Amino acid sequence: MINWHKAASNANYTNYFGTLDSSAVYIGTAAEEIWSKKQFSNFSKPYFDRGKAWDFKTLERNVYLNEIGDFAWFDELLNTWMGTCRGSGVLEKKNNTWKIKQYVLSVAIPNDDIKAVITAKKKNDSIFLNKYK
């Protein structure tokens, strides 16, 4: 994971997307952001092409392994351009190489600030949720 975040901060498209499994899913901070590897790659490519993607600094990380050591899940606390975020995901070891199967990025919101956030996103939520009615 450290090298994955470093690849983004160095705008190394090949290393960043090479870490994702072919069937990987990336779930971003907005409700509509649930992307296949190809979709996320297409969205991200212009940032990498400009030589500046994003720079997530890991503050702490917890990694858990299954009994045979070929499947892992993790959570991490990140310092990002959005402030404090949480990342979590699932990895699978294939041919002695770990591949990210799923990554979820979320913005950490202090409980005391949640009412203001709810108010700020109310309009966009109502528009987004219309497609589920």
N, C-alpha and C positions, 0 to 999 in steps of 0.2 A: 504494500500500500504506500509506503514511503516513496518508492520509486515512481509509483503511479502519479501521486500528487506532484512530485518533482518534474515529471515529464510535462505536465500541464504548465507549471510555472516556467519551464524552459521552452514552451511551445513545441515540444517534440511529439508531433502528431502520431508518428509510427509507433513509438514506445507507449504512448498513452492508450491508443486504441488497440494495440497489440496485446495489452493486458486484459482486455475484455474478451470473454468467451464469444464465439460466433452467435450464440443464442442469448447474449446478455441483455438485461433490461436496466435502464437508468431511469430512476424516478427523481425528478427535480423538485424544487420548492413550490412551484405553482401547480394547482390542481390538474391542469391539462398536460403537465409534463410527465408522461410515461412513454419512454422511447425505446425502441429496439436499438441495437448497436448501430445499425445503418442510419436510422433516423437521427440518433444523437451525434453520430459522426458528421452527417450532413449539416446539422445545426451548428456544430462546433468548428468545422473546418475553416470558415472565414477568420475566426479568432486566432487559430493556430497559424494560418497563412500570413496574418499581420505581424506574427512574431511575439504576440502577447495573448496568452489564453487567460488562465486564472491562477492565483497563488494561494492555495489552502495550506495553512500551517497546522500540523497536528499538535494538539496540546496533550492529549492522552488517548490511549487506544486499549481496548480489551479484545482479545482474540480467543476463541473457543474452538476446539477440535473434536471431531467424532473419534470413536475408539480406534479406528484403523488409520486415522491421519490423512484421509484424502478429501475431507469436507470440512470447511471452517465457516464460522460466522463471526462477525465483529461489530463493534460500535466504536466510534471515535468522536472526540470533541475537537472542533476545528476553529481556528481564527481565520476569517475570510473577509473579503471586501463587504460582505453583508453583515459583518459582526460575528458573533458566536454562532456556530452551526453544529449540527450533529450529522454524522454520516454513519450509515450502517450497511451491512451487506453480507453476501454469501459468496464463498469461493470454493472452487473444486480443483483438486490436483489431478492433472491429466498429463501423462508422459513426463512426470517429474517437474511439471510447470504449473504454478497456481494461476488460475483464470478467474476473473470476477464474473459471476453469474448474474448477480443483482447488486445494484448500489442505490441507496436511498439517501438523499440529502434533504435536511430539514433545517429551518431557521429556529434557533432556540429562543423562545420568548419567555421572559420572566413572568411568573403568575400575576404579579402586581401590574403588569403592562398589558395583559391579555384583552381587557375591555377596550382599550384604545385600538388594538390591532383588529379586533372584531368590527369595530366601527369603521376603521379605515378600509377594510376589505368587503364590507357589506354589499356595495353596489356591484363589484366584480363577481362576488359569489352568487348574487341573484341572477346575473346574466349567465354565468357558467352553469348553474343548476337548472336553468330552463330546459336544457337538452335532456334532462332526466325526468321530465314531467310527462 
